[in-house]
């Protein structure tokens, strides 16, 4: 219901994760955890104080190996989130504290990952704050100066930008809002280099459309087509994989059918291989109703690569997946695993599933909402929103 979706999505998801934890914990009593040959290192643990806390999104990495990201609700002088940098040696620096301006007009609660341009400027979104307290798109310069590029008004321009941004070669930014627009089911927006916002698409939730694009980002191909997912809409109302042409006409590439043979509620940014096949995850449905990893071939046919079972492998992948050069797939689950606190996994190009790490809730952290990145050495980086030595989440690295 639309009224439910006006609640903070982070709160809704945390409640769902807590409910799922009891079931996963019971499964853990009877399931055997696969052996793990990988090494996880917590690079930084947040304290929820001046350094921030609850890093929901993925981090990004520069050529020198520094990591950049945001924290959501906890930490900072206003407890409204921060932009941070973690050096190669693990030193954290807060680059910006949100709600630094009167009325939080600079933004509040950044939920999505950042993007970085060639000269080091950072771009992102906040869930709330801005002139109407409905979220902003911001730019953070190298000197730490923040500029609000757009404050959402709650009308046709959209409400609550939870998803990440995509920046094209010309410097235009593309993103989504969770609601607002003509049907109050979210929009795709474009922010020009000059800061002008244009609504590219307003979702209707129809069979040939999507709706409520939660935590989704974009992939752009060489022809300028944009690809992403929405958690509602389609022929079954359970979410879609879609394409927006250069003229921004929307085409549904796959409608998720739910039930035991398909997934439902897709999240994250689609990963695309050299042949044009697309990959991702869904938060629910599949054989155990705990989510799936899917592949949609270039010809539009879908294959389910993995059905999550709970304690043995995780449940509810909420962040999409990434690919390495060999075509192996990497992702995270929000919860599940032997301790119920989430997992990191690999599905190789032949469909074999490997559990890379099951989170214990200790120094490694617990509950994963953000996606992953790879460095040139094949090491995997991610975040947890809780746990760690400070209790407010971690930035971690897995070495295979």
C-alpha positions, 0 to 999 in steps of 0.5 A: 500500500502507498501509505506503508511506503511512506514510512522510512524504507530502512525501518521497514527493512530492519523490521523484516530482517529482525523477523527473519532472524528468528527463522534463520536461527532455528535453521542454523541448529540443523544446518551444516555450514560449508567450509570457508577458505577466504579471509575477511578483514574488518578495515574499519568499525564505526562507533556511532559517534563523530565517525558515523554509524550504520553504513548501509550502502556499498563503498567506492574506491579510487585509484590509490585504494582509498574507500569512500562511503556514507553512513545513514542514521547514526553518528555525526554531530546531528546524527544525520549521517556523514560522508567518509573516507577510509585510507589504505591504512584504515584511517577514517576521515569524515568529509562531511556531516549532514544537517550542517545547515539550518533545517537540514536543507543540505540533506539528511540520512544518505542511504545510497552509494556515492559516485566519483568524477575524474577530479575527485568530486563525490555525488550522492543522494539523501533520503530526507532533508532539503527544502521540503524534507523529501531528499536531495541530490548533492555534490561534495567537492574535494575541499569538503564544500557541499552543493545541493543540486536538487531538493525534491518537492514531493510532486511530479519530481519524486519523493525519497531518492533511496537508489544510487546515482549513475553519472554519464560521460557528459556529467549528467546524473540519473537516479530514482525515487521510491515514490512520488511522480504521477502515480506516487510509485516513483520516478527516474530523474536526470540532473544536468551538469547545471543542476536542472532536474528532468523526470525521465519516467514516472512509474505506473505499476502497470503490467508493462511498467514498474513501480517503487524502484527501491535501492536500485541503480543503473547500468548504461550500455554503449548505445546509451540504454539504461537498465535497472530493476523496480520492486513492483509492477510487471505482469504479476506485480512482483517487480521488473527488469527494464530498459530505458532507450536513449529517448527514454522509452521504457521496455520491460525485459522480464516480469518476475513471477514470484512463487517457487519458480521465480523471484520477487522484489528485485533490488540493486543494480543489474550486472551485465556480462560481455554477451549482454546477459544480465544478473541480479537478486531478489529479496523474496520468493524462490523455492524457500521464499528467501530470494534468488540469484537470477540471469536474464539472457540477451534474448529475454529468457530467464534462468534461476542460478541459485535459490537461497535456503537460509542458514546454509547460504543466507537469505534476502539478497538486497543489493544486486550482484557484481561480476569479475572478468571471468564471469563469476558472480558475487553478492551478499544476503541481508540475513541468514547464514549460520548466525542469522546475520548475513553472508557473502557468496560467489556463483561461478560461471557454471552455476556453482554456489560458494559461501565466501563468509557467514557473518557472526555479528562480532568484529566482522559485523552483521546485516548487509544492505550494501553491494560489493566492489572488486579491486584489481587484485580481485579482493572484495569490499563491502559493509555491514550496518551493525556489529564490529568492535564499535557496534555500528557497522563495518567496512570489510575486505575478503581476500580469496 
